Amino acid sequence: MADGVCSPPAPARRTILIEAKTGAENVLRVLGPFAVQDVDILTMEASRDLGRISIRIEAGGLAEAAAQGLADRLRAMPAVTGVGLGWRAGA
């Protein structure tokens, strides 16, 4: 348990929620760190609204530390305005 939050049972599916500035190139930039870490993307949804892009990615086989590192890298990107992490038990 870290910060009062229980860790997910293994295997878990990580959900990464990303808010970014509009622009098709920003979607590709956001996906770059996933490719570098060879993340198994199970689902991806993206929508554009009010000058921003919302992206929801569900990934499998991503350990807690790796997910947090990925979130940190995403937060450091100039095009990214917000990142959230979640999980659910694997099916």
C-alpha positions in Angstrom: 0.0 0.0 0.0 1.5 3.3 -1.0 0.0 6.7 -0.1 -3.1 5.0 1.4 -4.0 3.3 -1.9 -3.9 -0.4 -2.2 -1.8 -1.9 -5.0 -3.7 -3.9 -7.7 -3.7 -7.6 -7.7 -1.5 -9.1 -10.4 -2.0 -9.1 -13.3 -3.7 -5.7 -13.6 -4.7 -3.6 -16.4 -3.4 0.0 -16.1 -5.6 2.8 -17.3 -3.7 6.0 -18.3 -5.8 9.2 -18.8 -4.0 11.9 -20.7 -5.1 15.5 -21.5 -3.1 17.2 -24.2 -3.2 20.3 -26.4 -4.9 19.8 -29.7 -2.9 18.8 -32.8 -2.6 15.5 -34.5 1.2 15.5 -33.9 0.5 15.6 -30.1 -1.4 12.3 -30.3 1.7 10.7 -31.9 4.0 12.4 -29.4 2.0 11.1 -26.5 2.2 7.5 -27.9 6.0 7.7 -28.2 6.8 6.7 -24.6 4.5 3.7 -24.8 6.4 2.4 -27.8 9.8 3.0 -26.2 8.7 1.0 -23.1 7.1 -1.7 -25.4 3.8 -1.3 -23.6 1.0 -3.7 -24.5 -1.8 -1.3 -25.4 -5.1 -3.2 -25.1 -7.5 -0.3 -25.9 -7.1 3.3 -26.8 -9.8 6.0 -27.1 -9.2 9.6 -28.1 -11.6 12.6 -28.4 -11.1 16.3 -29.1 -13.1 19.0 -27.3 -12.7 22.6 -26.5 -9.1 23.0 -27.5 -7.8 19.8 -26.0 -7.4 16.1 -26.7 -8.5 13.5 -24.2 -6.8 10.1 -24.5 -7.7 6.9 -22.5 -5.3 4.0 -22.8 -5.6 0.6 -21.2 -2.4 -1.3 -21.0 -1.6 -4.8 -19.9 1.6 -6.2 -18.2 2.7 -2.8 -16.9 4.2 -2.9 -13.4 3.3 -0.2 -10.9 6.8 1.4 -11.0 6.9 1.3 -14.8 3.4 2.9 -15.0 4.5 5.7 -12.6 7.6 6.3 -14.6 5.6 6.5 -17.8 3.2 8.9 -16.2 6.2 11.1 -15.1 7.5 11.1 -18.6 4.2 12.1 -20.0 3.7 14.9 -17.5 7.1 16.3 -18.6 5.9 16.7 -22.2 5.1 20.3 -23.2 2.0 19.1 -25.1 0.5 17.2 -22.1 -1.7 19.2 -19.7 -2.7 16.4 -17.3 -2.1 12.7 -16.6 -4.1 10.3 -14.4 -3.4 6.6 -13.5 -5.8 3.9 -12.5 -6.0 0.1 -12.7 -8.5 -2.8 -12.7 -8.0 -6.5 -12.1 -7.1 -8.4 -15.2 -9.9 -10.4 -16.8 
